Amino acid sequence: MSVEPITIKNLTIEEAAAELARLAREIAHHDALYHGKDQPEISDAEYDALKRRNDAIEARFPELIREDSPSRHVGAAPSVTFAPVVHARPMLSLDNTFSQEDVQDFVASVYRFLGRLPDQSIAFTAEPKIDGLSMSIRYENGKLVTAATRGDGTTGENVTANIRTIKEIPNELPKGAPAVVEVRGEVYMAKSDFLALNKQMEAEGKQTYVNPRNTAAGSLRQLDAKVTASRKLKFFAYAWGEMSEMPSDTQFGMVQKFKEWGFPINPLMKRLNSVADILAHYDEIGLLRPDLDYDIDGVVYKVDSLELQQRLGFRSRSPRWATAHKFPAEQAFTTVEKIEIQVGRTGALTPVARLTPITVGGVVVTNATLHNEDYIKGLGNSGEPIREDEHDIRIGDTVIVQRAGDVIPQVLDVVMEKRPADAVPYEFPKKCPVCGSHAVRERNEKTGKLDSVTRCTGGFVCRAQATEHLKHFVSRNAFDIEGLGSKQIDFFFESEDSALKIRTAPEIFTLERRQRDSLTKLENIEGFGKVSVGKLFAAINERREIALHRFIYALGIRHVGETTAKLLARSYGTYEAFATAMKEAASLSGDAWDGLNAIEGIGEIVARAIVEFYKEPRNVEVITALLAELNDGTPLPAEQVAASGSPVAGKTVVFTGSLEKFTRDEAKARAESLGAKVAGSVSKKTDYVVAGPGAGSKLDKARELGVQTMDEDEWLALIGG
């Protein structure tokens, strides 16, 4: 059966923002279980699918990237059981690819970033991706001194004593090795050793283990190193951290040097040049996978030249010069038992399929998002069919579910042969199931096209929207008020007692004052208590001082995620400047409006949403009351990003024309690394316009506004080459 799953392009920006928030929470939860407790609830394929979904949405909606985005973080916080070790160089994760097209795009992106034609002149290494526990082992003057887990990428757990029990890891390096060496790789348990261990546990009447990866991780975190030694752990070396000197100028050469020093390396590693050869090696490893004595979940590709790796550099959590090509996920069949509607913070009505529980890739799936009314009907965002023969989804249908790919979990298609005779098309509600207000699909003023999202018109009358606003306000990357979780917000919102109810954000900060004069004491209510109430009030008062970007994000403006909030805070500096500019931009024209749109990452849709938010008197009223509760009546000014000694730190730069000395990506990355802000359009706030051949309207506008212009050579001279 041919199946065409929904694509990212069919998401509205509201759906994208809501899903990114959900993904951030869910991935953080699984990171803590996987990296911190070695007790994952889902398979690697399912986890990768979550990350892939998140990255794909962020690629289309960069203005929605959240501060707590999985794309900005690695692993989980280190356990308090072991002493922390700060990595000399961060242990970053890799981006994932899932198809031949993804691999082709990765290779093309390398050539494109470097400004080179794809002539197969760049070599790549390809090796199995070991499903184990990442480890960094540090040697000083040839002696093993520390070994640490990845942790959160910056700080790991000190497991030196346990690492010393792994026979494959040398305690000393041979003479001639650099003074400081950090070898990185993967600790794992062989399949044969895992089966033998489980057989032993079963014979002793003890609980058996789930899989080799978790067993290896748990074994490495034993407080008693003797237990670790009994588990027969193994190691593959494939990377490095701090090195006092580099013994090779290629990835392949470095790994071969590890072999000379006594470390095991993977024998399936190859150096290849063409995409065809890379993909052929992927297929070859895939065929060998069942017979290998260790678990793998994909193949890792890296640019071989270390000089090119340095030029390509890093994104927030991953290198541009490497990617992991993962093996496919699984699918399963189950039944749609019912369809429910969830109402989000912006009033979006999201249908959810409740499924007969089914195991897919090692986890039990009980529900799946159905996105919107059109998706249930089998239609895409532009009215195109997204399932064979435009099959709709009905209660009672047998469906194909996949927990990987574009949507997680995803209903891919309907098995029409098993459709019940009495199944009827699902009728999407015309009223909000929470408050009864009309539910409508807005029409785009420019295109005349209906929005794919059906939205409740109740606003703050709708309990779902109001409570979701409050939950967003107190969330970790907004005001982050400990003790005000989902259940507590629901309790305060539902209360009719004036000393307890919280319907708007400012009322959070007046709760303690209202309690002082009330006979209804929160500490006497079940679920609270004197100590917890004291902690709650302390947590609230701590947030009377708040960073500007957190304040802006907490307001819950449509389309404004954490990254956009940071852009706004950095661009305007103070809340007063930001609010004044938004008021001046109300006409959607003039300098303030142009300045808002000139911020890199702020498009017209986002800009319009911000301005419209500030045109609403009720919003301004709530903000005014909220500001009155903050220390000094305002959020803290934004900290300006600055690079030490950089002449362009804090400056706004626009690149235009056909750059010849560097690619546009390289120019932007270099400018931002020096503390500059890169804008997409020219305004009075622009400091420099760097113009290459063919520069047109942006260069003309810069001259008109009196903005300093320069060519590429002058720019390089300014920043020091």
Rosetta blueprint (number, residue, H / E / L):
1 M L
2 S L
3 V E
4 E L
5 P L
6 I L
7 T L
8 I H
9 K H
10 N H
11 L L
12 T L
13 I H
14 E H
15 E H
16 A H
17 A H
18 A H
19 E H
20 L H
21 A H
22 R H
23 L H
24 A H
25 R H
26 E H
27 I H
28 A H
29 H H
30 H H
31 D H
32 A H
33 L H
34 Y H
35 H H
36 G H
37 K L
38 D L
39 Q L
40 P L
41 E L
42 I L
43 S L
44 D H
45 A H
46 E H
47 Y H
48 D H
49 A H
50 L H
51 K H
52 R H
53 R H
54 N H
55 D H
56 A H
57 I H
58 E H
59 A H
60 R H
61 F L
62 P H
63 E H
64 L H
65 I L
66 R L
67 E L
68 D L
69 S L
70 P H
71 S H
72 R H
73 H L
74 V L
75 G L
76 A L
77 A L
78 P L
79 S L
80 V L
81 T L
82 F L
83 A L
84 P E
85 V E
86 V E
87 H L
88 A L
89 R L
90 P L
91 M L
92 L L
93 S L
94 L L
95 D E
96 N E
97 T E
98 F L
99 S L
100 Q H
101 E H
102 D H
103 V H
104 Q H
105 D H
106 F H
107 V H
108 A H
109 S H
110 V H
111 Y H
112 R H
113 F H
114 L H
115 G L
116 R L
117 L L
118 P L
119 D L
120 Q L
121 S L
122 I L
123 A L
124 F E
125 T E
126 A E
127 E E
128 P E
129 K E
130 I E
131 D L
132 G L
133 L E
134 S E
135 M E
136 S E
137 I E
138 R E
139 Y E
140 E E
141 N L
142 G L
143 K E
144 L E
145 V E
146 T E
147 A E
148 A E
149 T E
150 R L
151 G L
152 D L
153 G L
154 T L
155 T E
156 G E
157 E E
158 N E
159 V L
160 T H
161 A H
162 N H
163 I H
164 R L
165 T L
166 I L
167 K L
168 E L
169 I L
170 P L
171 N L
172 E E
173 L L
174 P L
175 K L
176 G L
177 A L
178 P L
179 A L
180 V E
181 V E
182 E E
183 V E
184 R E
185 G E
186 E E
187 V E
188 Y E
189 M L
190 A L
191 K H
192 S H
193 D H
194 F H
195 L H
196 A H
197 L H
198 N H
199 K H
200 Q H
201 M H
202 E H
203 A H
204 E L
205 G L
206 K L
207 Q L
208 T L
209 Y L
210 V L
211 N L
212 P H
213 R H
214 N H
215 T H
216 A H
217 A H
218 G H
219 S H
220 L H
221 R L
222 Q L
223 L L
224 D L
225 A H
226 K H
227 V H
228 T H
229 A H
230 S H
231 R L
232 K L
233 L L
234 K E
235 F E
236 F E
237 A E
238 Y E
239 A E
240 W E
241 G E
242 E E
243 M E
244 S L
245 E L
246 M L
247 P L
248 S L
249 D L
250 T E
251 Q H
252 F H
253 G H
254 M H
255 V H
256 Q H
257 K H
258 F H
259 K H
260 E H
261 W L
262 G L
263 F L
264 P L
265 I L
266 N L
267 P L
268 L L
269 M L
270 K E
271 R E
272 L E
273 N L
274 S L
275 V H
276 A H
277 D H
278 I H
279 L H
280 A H
281 H H
282 Y H
283 D H
284 E H
285 I H
286 G H
287 L H
288 L H
289 R H
290 P H
291 D H
292 L L
293 D L
294 Y L
295 D L
296 I E
297 D E
298 G E
299 V E
300 V E
301 Y E
302 K E
303 V E
304 D L
305 S E
306 L H
307 E H
308 L H
309 Q H
310 Q H
311 R H
312 L H
313 G L
314 F E
315 R L
316 S L
317 R L
318 S L
319 P E
320 R L
321 W L
322 A E
323 T E
324 A E
325 H E
326 K E
327 F L
328 P L
329 A L
330 E L
331 Q E
332 A E
333 F E
334 T E
335 T E
336 V E
337 E E
338 K E
339 I E
340 E E
341 I E
342 Q E
343 V E
344 G L
345 R L
346 T L
347 G L
348 A E
349 L E
350 T E
351 P E
352 V E
353 A E
354 R E
355 L E
356 T E
357 P E
358 I E
359 T E
360 V E
361 G L
362 G L
363 V E
364 V E
365 V E
366 T E
367 N E
368 A E
369 T E
370 L L
371 H L
372 N L
373 E H
374 D H
375 Y H
376 I H
377 K H
378 G L
379 L E
380 G L
381 N L
382 S L
383 G L
384 E L
385 P E
386 I L
387 R E
388 E H
389 D H
390 E H
391 H L
392 D L
393 I L
394 R L
395 I L
396 G L
397 D L
398 T E
399 V E
400 I E
401 V E
402 Q E
403 R L
404 A L
405 G L
406 D L
407 V L
408 I L
409 P L
410 Q E
411 V E
412 L E
413 D E
414 V E
415 V L
416 M H
417 E H
418 K H
419 R L
420 P L
421 A L
422 D L
423 A L
424 V L
425 P L
426 Y L
427 E L
428 F L
429 P L
430 K L
431 K E
432 C L
433 P L
434 V L
435 C L
436 G L
437 S L
438 H E
439 A E
440 V E
441 R E
442 E E
443 R E
444 N L
445 E L
446 K L
447 T L
448 G L
449 K L
450 L E
451 D E
452 S E
453 V E
454 T E
455 R E
456 C E
457 T L
458 G L
459 G H
460 F H
461 V H
462 C L
463 R H
464 A H
465 Q H
466 A H
467 T H
468 E H
469 H H
470 L H
471 K H
472 H H
473 F H
474 V L
475 S L
476 R L
477 N L
478 A L
479 F L
480 D L
481 I L
482 E L
483 G L
484 L L
485 G L
486 S H
487 K H
488 Q H
489 I H
490 D H
491 F H
492 F H
493 F H
494 E H
495 S L
496 E L
497 D L
498 S L
499 A L
500 L L
501 K L
502 I L
503 R L
504 T L
505 A L
506 P H
507 E H
508 I H
509 F H
510 T H
511 L H
512 E H
513 R H
514 R H
515 Q H
516 R H
517 D L
518 S L
519 L L
520 T L
521 K L
522 L H
523 E H
524 N H
525 I L
526 E L
527 G L
528 F L
529 G L
530 K H
531 V H
532 S H
533 V H
534 G H
535 K H
536 L H
537 F H
538 A H
539 A H
540 I H
541 N H
542 E H
543 R L
544 R L
545 E L
546 I L
547 A E
548 L H
549 H H
550 R H
551 F H
552 I H
553 Y H
554 A H
555 L L
556 G L
557 I L
558 R L
559 H L
560 V L
561 G L
562 E H
563 T H
564 T H
565 A H
566 K H
567 L H
568 L H
569 A H
570 R H
571 S H
572 Y H
573 G L
574 T L
575 Y H
576 E H
577 A H
578 F H
579 A H
580 T H
581 A H
582 M H
583 K H
584 E H
585 A H
586 A H
587 S H
588 L L
589 S L
590 G H
591 D H
592 A H
593 W H
594 D H
595 G H
596 L H
597 N H
598 A H
599 I L
600 E L
601 G L
602 I L
603 G L
604 E H
605 I H
606 V H
607 A H
608 R H
609 A H
610 I H
611 V H
612 E H
613 F H
614 Y H
615 K H
616 E L
617 P H
618 R H
619 N H
620 V H
621 E H
622 V H
623 I H
624 T H
625 A H
626 L H
627 L H
628 A H
629 E L
630 L L
631 N H
632 D H
633 G H
634 T L
635 P L
636 L E
637 P L
638 A L
639 E L
640 Q L
641 V L
642 A L
643 A L
644 S L
645 G L
646 S L
647 P L
648 V L
649 A L
650 G L
651 K L
652 T E
653 V E
654 V E
655 F E
656 T E
657 G L
658 S L
659 L L
660 E L
661 K L
662 F L
663 T L
664 R H
665 D H
666 E H
667 A H
668 K H
669 A H
670 R H
671 A H
672 E H
673 S H
674 L L
675 G L
676 A L
677 K E
678 V E
679 A L
680 G L
681 S L
682 V L
683 S L
684 K L
685 K L
686 T L
687 D L
688 Y E
689 V E
690 V E
691 A E
692 G L
693 P L
694 G L
695 A L
696 G L
697 S H
698 K H
699 L H
700 D H
701 K H
702 A H
703 R H
704 E H
705 L H
706 G L
707 V L
708 Q E
709 T E
710 M E
711 D L
712 E H
713 D H
714 E H
715 W H
716 L H
717 A H
718 L H
719 I H
720 G L
721 G L
